[in-house]
Amino acid sequence: METDIDIIETIDLLLSLDNILKVEWSVQSLDCNVVLPSKTVFLKGEFIAEIAFSNKELENNIQTLKVTIPWKKAENIHWLTLPDTPFRKQEEFMFQAHHEHDPNYHYEAKQKFAESIQSQLKQVHFVWHQELNSTEKQLQVNGFAQLSIHFLQEQFVDLDCYSK
């Protein structure tokens, strides 16, 4: 699955920056939650922007600042193969013989288990524009991150059925 996460952030700075030398982006965390049997996946994570800058007040030494940017998104997923879903059912049966007044009760419970859906971040692509407002000590960042995520579920396939 590929999804775009919008990044529209105004970062308040503790001091005014004279020059931003470099901004490096990374994914700090990614949490994916699939609620089966729905096709909706809930994504939540954090990006880290590591900003290298210089400042006349600090004798133009190169400093770094790390900023955490949290985000959330819900997305529909297209399954190549439908995932297994867990199943649970309980039933009650009542039997009464002709010559008995009290009924007999029998119970049946069924449960099928399924492996959870795992996610793997395969690729991330950041595109952004930044504007430094030194007078207000703010950095405005506009852009997006394109995430490529694989969703996997361990499944067992009976290969004997194909040999007959």
Helices and strands as residue ranges (DSSP letters): E 2-12, E 19-34, E 40-54, G 56-58, E 63-76, E 87-95, E 104-112, E 118-133, E 138-152, H 160-163
